[in-house]
Amino acid sequence: MTELIANGFDDVTNLSLKDSGVLSVVLFFLQRCEHECLDAVVNTNIKSNVQSPSIWIRVLQQAVSREESCRVQVAKNIGPLVSCMCNDTKRLFFKSNKHWGEGIMSFVRLIYNLVYLGDKKAEVIESLFEYEGLLNSIVQWQFWGEEHRPDIAMELGMVQNDLCQDIAELAEIVTADLIHYSTKFDDSELLTTIGTIPIINKEYDPNCMVSFVEGFICHLKTAERDDGVNILNSLIGDADCVDKGVITGMIDLGLNFIDDYNDYNKAKFVIGKSMGMVQHWISADDNEAEQSDTRVALAIRVGLIKMCLNFIERFHEHEFFWESEDDSTTCLFDRIMYIFSVHIHKVSLHKKTAKAIRHKKSEIITDLVRLEKNKDITNNPDCKKLVGMARSLLDINGLYCCRCNKSLTRSEVKLCNGCGCIAYCSRACQREDWLNGHKHACCMSYTDATAGQFQGRYEPNVPENERAASKLKELELNVSMIQLKLFLDNTEDILTQVKGLNIPIHDCVVCFDLCQCPPTVRVEGYRENFYTPEAVMGFKRSRLKENITCDFYSHIVNGELDEDGDTPRLIMQRMFPHEWLTNKKS
């Protein structure tokens, strides 16, 4: 028996390792690997010469692959072995660096056999991941090599060429299987843990901030992965494993590693994952997600809009429709449209995204001008629509005086000391605006009785939540700075709609819907706009007949939903003189 154990049972095919007691003996030997040298174990238990304890790990491999009943027993009794083999900084097995190098491949195969092969997966996984460091090691094995772990690459290269690569390939299979298992059984905690594990052991590099998701995306730049879509769907879409590195890596993949017409599916994949990256979960239980101002802003700064415009230019010959009647996956251009109209536009007037768009404005304009000169683009209605959406994101983002519409730099913006939400270029413009209605907005809240003269925000009330209140104020400031610009840019449309209503201009309300991309302009009579009798009477009593009333609607993305489960809206009111419709302010 001891000779069989020493030789690894290579010549035994019909012996039951569990029933014969061999498995228990081998597990007993391996449980001594942390604190004893191999010689001490061999001299007290085995008469034969054991050149390397890796043969005992191979016994475990045979046990779990040949005898299903061994799987759980092995999983529950290899704690010391896991501690030794997963310590990739000390790299000691039976207190020997040499034994560790000889045994690491057998250990990886053992874990592969336990996780990937056979039944009783749930019980095996539960037992294995009670051992500290094992899950981290499985992820980090994929990144052993000269780039990330030159110490291990050099050491294992002396044992066998390409050993690191062989280990990485097994680890990739195990990790993919664990992700599939977690998705199937809705184990979000395991998914999140896998996605956020750093690719380098913190004991080796305490400054490593690269998560598994980011490392996986880097692999996609140089190698095709058939399971890439499913893995990232789970880690980004289901577990929300998104950080700065993940966003930067995905946009870089789209900008610099998609070269030709034949990469259409890869481009579609990148756009699809980008859609998932810029959202965050409001409620995991209700599967509710909304756009994140922080994530969208970061994505724009590292090139999201540029990447979308490049794809439009490069793949414009592809069809703009559902790829087949049975396929629920939209084409690349539908996804780009969704990125522009929902993911970016919905937060385009929030502080961080607005600032990011302004920061990248000149670069985006350069790309837009090139596309607008390309006849293949302008002659394609769908491409032209997408380019128009990108242009509208720039048009509604800027710093303008709320009284004279002068374009401002950040240092030139002067805010009202009272409300802090109206911007001017000078004290003269501030004084003029105060006398022409802003004093009402600064000093009181909207009521039905003041419907015709109130200028400011009248929906919603300031939230009690500090973060939500801050988001509302940021949005209110950015919307206020473009109100006059939107009014002047749409004078012809406004006048045409007013003429069609056949009512006095001061009885009209102009509704700018900034929730749409591009924004829409609708003119209606005050009776249709103000729904309660009190509001109608208030408008008739307090309106200024030389002015026209304008309402501005925009999404408030602050991590909260309204009582109907929708993203709440900001509604602001401003009044502008009629004469500005026919005589635009310069």
N, C-alpha and C positions, 0 to 999 in steps of 0.2 A: 504493500500500500504506500509506504513512504517513498519508494522508488517511483511509483506512478505519479504521486503528487509532485515529486522533484522534477520529473520529466515532462510535466504538463499534459499527460494523458493523450499525447499525440497519436498513440497507436491503439487507443481504446474507442470502440464505436458503439458498443451495446451496453456499457455499464451505466447505470443510473447514478449520476453524481450526487443526487439528493438522498436516495434510499441507501446508498452504500456508506453514507457518512462523510464522503470525500468533500462535499461542499462545505460542511460545517468545519472541517479541519482547515481547509484553505482560508475560509473567512476568519478563523481563529488566528492563523498566521498573519494575515493582512491587518488584523486589528492591532497588531503590535508594531506596525510600521512607523508610527510617529516617534516612539520613545526608545526603540531598540535597534541595534545594528543587525544586518542580515546574519552575520556569523553567530551571534548570540541565539537567534531563533533557530538556525539550522543545527547548531551543536546540541541543543537541548531537545530537538524534536525529530530530526531527520538524519539518517545515517549517510544518505547519498550526498554527493556534491551538487549544490545548487548554484549555478554560475550567475543567474539573475532572477530576482523575484518577479520579473515581468511574466514568467511562465505561469505564476499563480493567477495573475490577472487574466491570462488567456484561458485558464480553467473556468473562471467566472463567465468569460465570453461564451465558452462552449455550453455552460450550464443554462444561461438565459436564452440561448438560441435553440438548444436541443430539447430542453425540458421546461415547458410553460410554467410548471408549478414552482420553479426556482426563482422566477422573476421578482416576486415581492420579497422573498427571503433575502435575496442579494441586495435589493434596493434599500432594505431596512438595516443592513449590517455592514455597510461600507463607509461609515463615517470617517474613520481614521485614514482610509485610502483616499477619500475625497479631500480631506484636509491636506495631505501630502501633495497630491498631484495637482490640486488647484492653486497651490502656492507657487506662482510662476516667478517670484522674485528670489526666494531661497532655493527652490527646486531641489528638495531633498526627499528621497524615498528610502526608508530604512537608513536614514542619516547619510545617504550617499547621493551626490549629484549625478554620478554615473548611472546608478540604478534608475534615477528619475528620468534621464534621457532615454534609457532603454525601454522604460515602461510607459511613457506618455502616450504613444500611439495605441498601445493595447488598451489603455484606460479610456481614450477617446472612443475607440471601437466598442468598448463595454457600454459606455453611456449611450452611444448610437444604438446598440442592440436593445438596451433597456427602454429607451424612449420611442424609437422609431419602429421596432419590430415587436410582434406579438400582441397579446391581449392584456387585460387588466391595466390599461394605460393610466386611468385616473388614479388608481391606488399607487402605482409605481411613481408617477410624477409627484404625487403628494408626499411620498416618502423621500424621494430624491431631493426635493427643493426645501426640505427642512435643513439640509446641510448648507451652512453658510458658504457663499462664494461659488457654488456650483453653477447656478444660472449665469452669473457674471462671466465665469470662465467659458461656458459654452458660446456666449456671444463674442468674447474676446479672442477665442481660438481662431475665429475667422480673419483676424487682423494681425496674426503672428507673421512676421516677415521683416525684411530689412527696413521697410519704411517706418513701421510703428514699433517693432520689437527686435532691433538688430542684435541684442544680447541673446535672445532665444534662437534667432535665425542662425547665428554663428554656432551656437552650441549644438543644435539639432542637426545642422549641416555636417557636423563631424560624424554623427551617427548614421545619417542616410540623406542623400540628396533629395530635395523636394519634399522632405518630411513635413515641413510647415504647410506646404500647399495641400498635401494629402489630409492633414488635420483640418485645415480650413474647409475643404470640400465636405468632409463629414459633418463639421460643425454647422455649415450652411444648411444641410439637409435637416439636421436636428432642430435648428432654430425655426426653419420654415414649418416643420411639422408642429412645433409647439405653438406657433402663431395660428396655424390652421385649427389646432385643438382648442385654443383659447377663444377663437372666433366662433367656432361651432357650439361651444358650451357657454358663450357669453361671459367669459372670465376676463372682464376689463382690467382687473388688478394685475393679472399676469401679463396681459398685453402691454399695459403701461410700463410695467417693470422692464420688460424686454426692450421696448422702444427707447427707454431713457438710460439704459446701461451705457456707461462710457466705453469706448472701444479699446482703451488702454487701462490696465490695472492702476488704480490710484496710488498704490504703494510704489509703483515704478515711476509714474508721472502724475503727481498730485494736481497738476495744472490742466490736465486733459479735460476739455469741455465738449468733445465730439461725441454725440450720442450714437447709438446703433443706427437710428434712422438716417442721420446725416452720413455716417460711414457707408451705409447701404446705398444711398444715392450716389456717393462718390464711386462705388463699384459699378454702378450703371453707366457711368461715363466711359468706361473702357471695356465693359463686358455686357453681353445681352443676358438677361435673367428672365426665364420663362415665367417664374413665379413673382416677378417684380410687381406687377399690377396688384395681385392679391395681397402680397405682404404690405405694400404701402397703403392699400385700401384699408386694411385692418389697423395699421399703426397710426396712420394720419386720420383716416375717416372715422374709425370706431373708437380708438383710444386717445385721439387728439394729442399724439406725441409730436408736438411742433415747438421748435424754438428758433432762435435767430439763425443758427447754423443750418437747420433743415430748410428754412425759407431761402436762404442765400444759396445753398447747394442746389435746390431744385431749379431756381431761376438761372443759375449758372449752367446747369445741364441743358436748359432750353436755349440759352443764348449762344453757347460755345460748343455744344456737342451734338447738334442736329444740323447736318450739312446739306442735305439734298432733298429732292422731290420724293425720293423713296422713303424718307424718314417721317412720312405723314402720320403713321400710327404712333410713332414715338413722340411727335409733337402733340398729338391729341392726348396722349398719356400725361405729358408734363402739364398741359393746360388743366386737365382734369384734376390732377393732384394739387395744382396751385389753387383751384377753387376750394378744395378742402382745407388747405393750409391757412387761408386768411379768415377762417371762421373760428369761433370758440363756442363751447357748449354753454347755453344758459341753464338748461336742465337736462342732465343725462337721463333721468328717469322718463322724461317726456320726449327725449330725442330732439330737443329744440336747440338750434344753433343760429347764431347771427354773426354778421361781419364784425371783425375786431379792428378798431381804428389803429391800434398799435401794429398789428400784423399787416394790415393793408399798407400802412405808411412804409413799413420796412420793405415790403415786397416791391413797392414802387421805387424806393430809393436804390434797390439792387437791380432794377430793370424789368419789372413786370409789364408795364405798358410797352416798353421798347420790344420786349420779347413777343408780345401779342401782335404788334405792328409788323415785326419781321416775319411772323408766321403768315400774316395776311398777304404780304408781298411775295413770300416764297411759295405758298401753296394755293394761290388764288385760282388755279385751274381746277382744283377739286370741287366737287359739287357741294352746294349749300342746302342739303336736305337730309332727312333721316336716311341712314345708310341702307336700311331695308325695312320692309313693313313689319318684320318680326323682331327687329333689333331696337331695343329701348335705349341704345347708346347714341347720343347725338353726335353730329359731325364736329370737326374742329371749330368751325366758324360759329356754330350755335354756342359752343362753350366760351369762345372769345366774347361773343355778344353778352353772355350771361356775366362774364367777369366785368365787362365795362358797365352794363346797365344795373347790375345788382351789387356785386362784391365791392367794386370801387365806388360807383356812383352813390350808393346808399350812405357811405361815410365820407364822401368827397368834400363835404363842408365841415367835417369835424376837424378839430385842431391839428392832430398829427398828420392825417392824410392830406388835408389842405396844404399844410406846410411842405409835405413831400412833393406834391404835384407842382407847387410853385418852384421848389428847388430843382426839379427836373424839367421845367417848362421849356427852356431853350433847346434842350436835347430832343424833347418830344416834338417840338415844332419842326425841327430839322427833318425828322423822320416823316412827319405828316406832309410837309411841303413836297418831299420826294414822292410820296405815295399819291398826292393830289396831282402831280405832273405825269404820273404813269397811266397811260390810256387803258391798259389792261385792267387797272383798278377802277378808274372812273367810269368805264363802260360796263362794269359789273355792278348792278344795283345793290347786291348784298355786300360786296366789298366797300362800296361807296357809303353804305349805311354804317358799317363798322368804323370807317375812318371818321364819319360825321359824329359818331358817339365819342370817339377819342378827342375830337376837336371840342365837343361840348364840355368835356371834363375840364379842359383848360379855360374855356370861356366863362364858366361860372366860378372860377377860382382866381381870386386876385384881391388886392387891397385897394379900395377906392373910397374917396371921400363921399360920405352919405348925402352931401348937399350939392356938390358941384361935379361929382363923378371923376375927379382927377385921380389918375393912377398914382399910387403911393409906394414908396419903399417901406420896409418895416420900421425904420427909424423915424419916418415922417408921420406915422399914424398917431393921432391925438384922440384919446378916448374921452367921452363925456364923463366928468367927475362924479355925476350922480348915479347913472345906471351902469356905466362901464361897458355898454354894449353898442354904442353908436360911435363911429369913427369919423374924424374930420381931418382936413389938411391944414386948417388954420383956425384961429379964434374967430375970425370974421365969419367963416362958414358955420361954426358952432353957434355963434350969436344969431345968425340969420335963421338957422334951423330951429333954435329954441323959440324964437318969436313966431315961427310958422307952424308950431304944433308939437315940437318935442317936449315942451314943458309939461304937457298933459301926460305923455308916456312916462316921463321921468318921475312924476309925482303921484300917479294914481294907477290903479289896476283897471282893466277893461270891465265895463258893465254894459248891459243892453241900452241903458239911457245915454251912453256916450259913444254909441256905435259909429256915428258919422265923423267924430273928431279924434278918437283915440288913435295914437300912432305908437305901436310897439308890439310886444308879445301879449296875446290874450289867450293862448292855450299852449301848453297846459299850465297849471299852477306850479310854482317852484317845488320840486320834490323835497321831502324831508331827508332822503338819503344824500349825504354829502357828495359822493362821487357822481350821482345822477344830476344833482344841482350844478356841479361844475361842468359836466358835459353839456348841459342845457345852455349855460352861459357862453361856453366856447362856440357852440353852434349858432346861438343868437347873434354873436358878434360877426361871425363870418357871413351869415345870411344878410345882416343889415348892410354890410359893405358892398354887396352886389345888387341890392334892390334897385337902386337908380339905374345902374348899368342895364339890368334886365328890362326895365321899363323903356329906356331909350333905344335898346337894341330891337325892341318889338313894337315900335310905334305904328308901323304900317299895318301890322296884323291887328293891333288893338283898334285902330280907327276903322278898319274894314268890318270887324265884328260889331263895333258900336253902331255903325251905319245899318247893319243887318237887323239889329234889334229895334231900330226906329224909336228910340227913347232918348231923352236928354243925356248928355255925357255924364253929368253929375249924378244921375240916377243909376249909373253902371258901377259894377264892382269887377275889377280885373283880378283873376285868380291865376297866380303863377304856381304851377305844381312842380316843385323841385324834386319830388319823389320819382319823377319820370326822367328817363335819359333818352334824348335830350329833354329838357324841361318843356312842358306844354303851357300854353297861354289860353285861358278861356274867359270870355267876357259875358256877364249875365246881369240882369236887373237886380236891384237891391232886394226886391221881394223874394226872389229865388235864393238869394245869398243869406239873408237873415231869416231864420226859421220861426222865431217866436214873435207874437204880436208886439211884445215890449221892445224887441230889437228893431223891428220895422219902424215903430214909432220913434225910437231913439235916433235912428238914422235920419228920418225925415226932420226931426226937430233940431238935430245938432250938425247936420252935414254943412259943408262949406261949398257953395255952388261954383266957386272958381276952381275947385280941386276935383280930382278923380281918386276914388278909393282903390287901393291895391292890397290884395291878400297874398301872402307867400307861405307855401306849405313845404315842410321838409321833415325827413325822418329824424328821430332822436334815437341813436343807437347807444345805449348806456348799460346794457346787460339786463334790462328789465322789459317785460312785455306789458301791454295795457290789459284791461279787464277782458277784452275779447281775444287775447292771446296773440295780438299783432304788435309790430314795432310801433311805438307811439309817435305822434307827429307834433312838430312845432308849427304854430300858426302865428304869423306876424302881420301887422297892418301898417301901411304907410300911405300918405296922400301926396300927390304931385299935381302941380298946376296944369290945367288943360293945355295952356299954351306950349308946354314942353313937348306935347305930342306932335305939334306941327313945326316947332322951332327948337330942335334938339339943343340941349346945353352942350357946350364944347368942353 
